[in-house]
Amino acid sequence: MTFPQTLADMLDNNAWKYPDDTAFVWNEQRVTHGQFHQRVSKLASAWKRLGLKRQDRVGILSQNNIEFQEVYGSCEISGFICATVNWRLAIPEMVYIINDGAPKVLVFEAAYAETVAAMKDQLKTVEHYVCIGGATDFSADYEDVLASGDTTGVPFRPRPDDTAFLIYTSGTTGRPKGVMLGQAGQVAAAEILGSDQRNSPADRLLIMMPLFHIGAKIIQLAQHWRAGMVVVQKGFEPKAIVECIAREKITVTHMAPTMVQTLLESPDVAGADLSSLRMIVYAAAPMPIPVLKKGLKMLGPVFQHQFGQTEGIGTTLLAHQHRPDGTPRDLEILTSVGQVSPRVSVRIVDDNGCDLPTGSVGEILLTSPGVMKGYWNNTVATLETLRDGWVHTGDVGKLDHEGYLYLVDRKKDMIISGGENIYSREVEEAVVTHDAVSEVAVIGVADEKWGEAVMAVVVLRAGKTATAEELIDHTRQLIASYKKPRHVRFVDEIVKLPSGKIDKVRLRALYGQV
C-alpha cells in the first residue's frame, strides 16, 4: 500500500489493516472497516448502473445517520461527487442548491419525503430518487438500490485531482456557493487535523454536528486517517450525548460552544463517567471565558479551538493553550484563534495584496494542501477568493510576534449564531421584500446563549406599519428559520458613511448589546 493520495486509498488501507475493527457505530449497529468498504464499493457500483459517470453528483438530504456516511464513502471510493443539502434550509434555498449542483441522484431520508415531493417538479437534473427508510411512490428504497450493485465493487477509481465533495456555503451576495473539495486535498486535511488532534487507532470519536457541514465531515476523516472508531449521533441532545460518551468511552468529540454550554448545564453530567474524554474540539465561535472555566473544572484540560472555512483549514488553539487562570499573556492568547496547523500558512495583507508587518490589521489569507479547488459554476467568485493558491478569507485579523492569529472583524458581515454562519445581506434581502419596509440593515448582536443573534435595523415606509413579530414571521417564510432576525429595531434613519454605504460599525456600537 502506497501513501494515500485519495480518500479511496484511505478506505482501502483501513479495510486491509483493520478489517475487523469498528469503523462506525450508529444506534445498535456496529460496522467494521471491512464491512464499510464492501458496502460503499457496492453502492458506488449501483450509482454506475443507474447511469452515473465519473464526477457526476450524488445529492443527499438527510440528518446524521450511517447511510449518510455510506453515500459519502461511495463517492470517496470512486470518482463520483457527494453534494450535500442543508436540511435546515427553506425549500426555495434547497431548490437553488440542488439545481446548481445538478445531481443525477438525490438520496433523502424518509422524514424529508414530503419536502422532496414538494420541490420535485422544480429539480432539473435529478433522474433517480432514493429514500433512506423505504420506497415512496416516486423513489426507490436505499437498501434495494445498494443491493443492486455489483459485488465485485467499485466501477472506477478516483484521481487525486478529482472533486470528492460539493458543500455549499452562503456568500456575501446571499447566493450559496458550492465549494469543490478535492480527493487529495481532503486526504491532506485529514492528516493535518489528525495531527493536531493526536488521533490514533485507539480513539473513539463522537459526531453530532450535521454531516452536511465540512466541520463534522473533516473531523470524521481525521479520525479515519488513523483508522479509529466513529460514533454517529443524529443530533445534539444532552442526555443522549452524556450517555454515549460514558457507554462508548468516547475520547474525542466536536461541538459548537453553545452545545458545550448546554452540556455543562445539563443535570445528566453530574455523576456520569466522562473520564475517557480527552478532547472537545470546538469551532465556529470563541468559547466564553466563564463557560471555559466551568468546563475545565468539570472535565479537565480537554478543549481545543479550530479556525477555518469550508474553503480551507487554518489555525488551532491547542488544549494546553487554554489557561483562563494564567498570566496576562495566557489570557491574551485565549482571545486568539491559535497558531497555524501543520502544513498551513497564513498571511495578513492590505487591500493591494501586500504583506503587512506583525501586529498590523488586514485580510487573512490561508493556504495548505487542503484548500478548495474552487467554487462550482462560479469562476468569478473563484478568482476573487482563490489567488495563487491562497484563500482570501474575507476575515480581517492580525498576527502577533508568536504567530497567534486574532480575528478583528468580518469583511463579509457574517454572523455566527449557535455555530451556524448567517450572512447579513441574505437576511436583508428577505426582510426588505415586506411591503412596509423601506430600508434594512442586519447586524449580529451579543447573545448569551447563541454567541450572536440576528438583529434587523428597519426603516418603515411612510404611512406603513409593521410589528417586529410580523417582520420575523415574513422572513421565516423566505429563508431558513435559524437565519431570521431575533430582534428588530425600528429607526427613522440608518446611519451611513460619507460614501452612502451603511455604517455597520456604528450600528454595532449603537445596538450590539441588547
N, C-alpha and C positions, 0 to 999 in steps of 0.2 A: 504494500500500500504506500503510495507516494504522499507527499504533503498535500493536505486538502486544498484544492483550488476552487471547488464548487461545493454547494450545500449537499449535492448528491454524494460527493466524496465523504462528507461528514456522516451522512446516513449509512453509507457502505461501511465506513470504519467502525461505527458503533455496533452495527449488526454483526460484523466479523469478530471484533474483540470482546463484545459484551452481549452475545445473543440472548442470554437468559436473564440479564439484569433488567430491572424495571425502567422503562423509558417514561411512561405516563401513568398517572393514577387519575381516574375520573369516577367519582362516587365509589361504587363497589368494584369497578372494572380496573384491572391492572394489565398493562400492555408492555411486553418486553421490547427491547430494541430490535430483536429478530422479527417478532410479530408485526411491529410497526413498519419495518422495512417491507415486509411481504404485502401488507395492506395498501401502503401508499404506492407501491410498484403496480399493484393490480388496478388501483384507482386511476393511475396515470394511463394505463393501457385502456381503461374504459373510456377516458376522455378521447383518446385517439380513435377508438371505434365509433365515437359519436361525430367524428369528422374534424376534430381539432388538429391544427398543425403547430409546429414549433413556434413559440412566442404568442400563440393565441391566449386569450384571457379566460380564466375561470373565476367568476364573481362569487362572493359569499356574503350573505346577510344572516348573521346569527350571533347570539350571545356565546360566551365561552362554553365549549364542550370538546370532547375528544374528536368529533367529526371535523370541527374547525381546524384542529391540528393536522388531521389527515388530509384535508384539502390543501393546506399549506404544504405538507410533505409531498403530495402528489406533484406539485409544481416544482418543489425543490429538487426532486429526484429526476425530473425530466426537463424539457425545455419550455414548459408552459409558464404562464404568469398568474399568480394569485392576486386578484383585485378585490380588496376588502371594501365593505359598505358599512358605514356607521349606522347602527340600528336606532340611535337616538335622534337621527335627523328627521325632518318633516318629509313627506312624500315628494314634493317638488325638488327638494335637495337630493334625495336619493335618485330620482329620475335623471337629473343632470349628471350625477357621478357615473351611473351605470351606462348611460348613453355615451359619455365621454370616453370611458374605459373600453367600451364596446366588447363586452364578453360574449362568447357564444353559448356558454353555460352559466346559469345562475343557480347556485346552491343556496337554499334557505331553510331556516329552522321552521318547524310546523307552526310555532307561535306567530310567525310573520306571514302565514298563508294569505290572510285577508289583505295585508298590506301589499303583497306581491300581486294578488289578483286585481287590486285597485289600480296598480300602475302598469300592469302587464301590457296593455294596448299602447302605451307610450314608449315602451322599450324597443329600440330599433334593431338591435343586433342579436338579442337572446333567441337562440334556436331550441334550447333544451332547458327545462326547469326540473330541478332535482330537490326533493323535500327530505330533510332530516326528520324522521319520525313517522314516515308513512306517505304513500302516494295520495295525491289530490286529483281532482278532475282535470287538471292541466299539467300535472307534474308527476315524474317517476319517483319511486321510493329510493332513497340514498343507498340502502343496502343492496337492493336489486341491481342498481347501476354498478356498484362496486363488484358484485358477483359476476357481472357480465365481462369483466376484464380478463385478459389473458394471464393464465397462471405463470407463464414464463416471464412476466413482468414488464419493465419499462420499454416503451416503444423507441425512445432515443434518449441520448444523454445530453445534459445541458453543457453549454460552453461557458468558460469563465466570464465572458463579456455579455452573456445573456442577462436580460432583466428577470428577476425572480419574483419581486413583489411590486404591486402598484397600490400605494397607500395615499389617500387623499388628505390634504391639509388645507385649511382655508387660507386665502391670500388677502392682501390689503384691498383688493378690488371687490371682495365679497364673493368672488367666484372660486370654488375649490380648485386646487391644483393637484394633479396626480404625480406623486414623487416616485420616480423609477429607481428601484434599489436592485443593484446587480448581484449576480451569484458570487463572484469573487469579493465584491465589496462587503457582502453580508458575512462571508467567512471571516474576513479581516475584522469586522466589527465585533463578531462573536469572540474572536481571540482577544481583542483589546479589552472588552468588558469583562471577559472571563479572567483576565489577568488582574484587573482592578478589584474584582470581587473574590479573587483567590479560590475560584471554583475547583472542585476535584470530583472524581467519580463517586466519592462517598457523600457528596452534598445532596440535599433534598430541597428543591425549590418549590415554593408555593406561588401560583399566579392567580390573582383575582382581578387585576386590571384588565380592561377589554382588549381582546386579541386583534380588533380592527386597528388599534394603535400600534405604532412601532415599539413603544416602550415595553409592553408585555412580550411582544414577539422577540425582540432582540435579547431580552433577559433570558427567555427560554433557549434561544440559540447559544447564548454564552454558557448556559448550563450544559447543553448537549455537546458543546465543543469539547467538554471533558466527560461526556457520557454519563452525567449524573441523572437523578430522577426528578421529574417534574410533576407536581400535583396541580391539577386544574380545578379551580372553583368557578362556578357560574358567574359570581359577582361578589361584592363585598357585603357580608353580613357578620357583624362582630362575633356573635356566639358561635357560628359555624367556623369562622376563621380560628378562634381560640381553640376549639375542639380539634380542628385539623392539625394545627401546629403541635398540640400535645400528642395526638394519636399517631401522626406520621413522623414525628421527631424532625420537623422542618428545621433546616439550618439557615436558609436564605429566603427572603420574600421581598416583594416590591409593592410599595404603597404611595399614594399621594399624601402629603402632610395632613390633610383633613381626615383621611382614613386613620392615620396614626393617632390623631387626637381623639377620634371616636372610639378607637380600640382601647386606648388608655383609660377612657372614662367608662368603659363597659364593666358592669359588675361581674361579668364572666371571667375577667382576668384574674381577680382575686382567687388565690388557691389553685389556679391552673399551673401545670408544669410546662413552662415555656423555656426551660433551661437549655434545650437543644439549639435555640435560635442564636445565631452568631452575627447575622447581618440583616438589617432592614434597609433596602435601597429606596430612597425617596427622590422624587424628581418633580418637575413642573412648577414648583414654587418653593421658597425658602421655608425652613422649619421655624416656627415662632419659638423664641428662647424659653418661655415657660413650658411649652409642650416638650421641647428637647430636654429640659432639666427633669421633668417628670418621667419621661421615657428612659433616660439614663438611670434614674433612681430605681425604676421598676424592672428594667430589662438589661441594664448594663450598657457598655460601650458598643452598641450594635448598629448605630446609624451612619449611613453613607449617602452623600448627595451627589447626583449626577446631572450635569447640564449638557444639553444638546438639542437637536431638532430632528425631525423626520429626515431632513436633508443630510445630516451628518452628526456623529457623536463628537463630544467636546472635552469637558473637564470633569474632574471628580474631587470632591472634598471627602477625603478618606475618614474612616471611622475614628482613628486615633487623633484626627484634627478637630474633633468635636469636643471642645473643652470650655463649656459655658461658665465654669467657675475658675478659669485660669487667669493668665496675665492680660493686661490691656491688649497685647498683640494677639493672644488667643481669641479674644472677643472680636477683634478686627477681622481676623481670618474667618470667623463664623459668618461675617456679613458677605463673604465672597462665595463663589460657586466652585472653588477649588483650583487645582492646577491641571494642566493638560494631561490626558491619559496617554499611555504608551502609544507611539506611532502617530500621535496627533500633534498638530502645530496650530498656534493661534497668533494672529496679528491684530493690531489696532491701527486703523488707517483714517486719514482725513477724507474730506469729500472728493479729493483728487486721487485717492487711492495710494497716497504716500504714507509710509510707516511713521507713526508718532512715537515720541520718546516715552519711557517709563513714567506712569502716572498721568499721562495725558488721556483725555476722553475722546473717543472716536468710535467708528463702526467696528464691530467684532467680526473677524474673518476666521474661518476654520478650514483645515484640510486634514485628510487622513486617507488611507486606502479604503475606508468605508463610506466615503461621501457618495451622494446620489449620482446617477448617470445623467439626470436632468428631469425636466417636467414633461409629462406626457402631453403631446399635441400642443405644446406651448413653447415654441422656440424663443420668443421674445423674453418671456419670464426666465427661461433657462440662461440666456445670455446676460440678463441682468443679475442673476443670483450666482451663477457658477462661472467664474472667470479664472482662467489659468489654473484650474483645479482647486480654487479657493471658493468656499461657500460664503457669500456675503449675507450674514445672518439677519441684517436689518435691526439687530440689537445694538445698543450703544453701551460701551463699557470702558474699563481701563485695566491695565496690568500693573501690579506693584513690583518691587525690587526682587521678590522671590517667585514671581510668576503666578501669583494668585490673581484670578480674574474676578472683577467686580462688575455686576450689571448696574448701569446707571439709569437707562431709560429704554423705551422700545420705539424704534422708528415706525414700526408697523401698528402702533396703538393696540397691541394685543392685550387682552385682559385674561388673566389666568384665574379661573374660578373653580374650586374643587378639583384641580388637576386638568381641567378642560381648557383648551385655547379658544377664546372668543374674540373675534375681530370687530372693532368698533364700527367700521363702515358697513359691515354686513347688517348689524343691528339698526344702524341709522337708516339704511335703505328700506328696512321693514317698517320702522316707526313712521317715516315721512309719507308713506302711502296712505296713512289715515287722513281723511279729508279735512280734519280740524287742525292738522299740524302744518305750520308754515316752515319751521326750521328745527333741526335737532342736532345735538352733538352728544355722542356717547363716550363715557369715560368709565374707568374702573375706580371703585371706592373701597376703602378698607372694610373688611368683614371678618369678625372674629372666627366664624366657623369655616367660611369658604376661602379665606385669604383675600379675595377680591370679589366684589359683586358689581353687576352692571347697573349703571345709572344713566338715564336719558335726561338731558337738559333740553327742555322743549319750549319753543315759542309758538303759541297758537295763532291761527288766522283771525283776523279782525272779525268780530261778530260770531265766532265759533266757540264752542265749549267742549271740553272732554275731561274726564277724570283719569287719574293715574291707572285705576283698575281697567278702564276701557282701553287705554293705550297698551297696557300689558297684555290684555286678552287679544287685542288685534294683532300684536306682534307674534303671539304664540301660534296664530293660525298660519304664519308665513315662514317661520324658522323654528328650529328645534326649541323645545321648552326651556332647556337649560341655558339658552342664549338670551332669553327675554330679559328686559330690564327688571330688576328687583326694586328699583327706586326710580321715581320720576320727579324732576324738579321743574316747575313752571317758572319761566322768567320772561321779562319784557324784551330782553335783547341778549344775545350770546356774545360774549367778549371776543374780539378779533384782534389779530395783529395788523400792523400798518399795511401789510400786503393784501389784507382782506381775508386771509385764512383764519380759521377758528383757532383761538389761543387755548389749546388743551392743557398746557402747563398751568395757565391761570385758572382754568376750570377746575383742575385737580386741587389747586390751592384753595379755591373757594368752597368746593363741595366734596372733596376727597375723604373727609371724615364725617360719616353720617351719625 
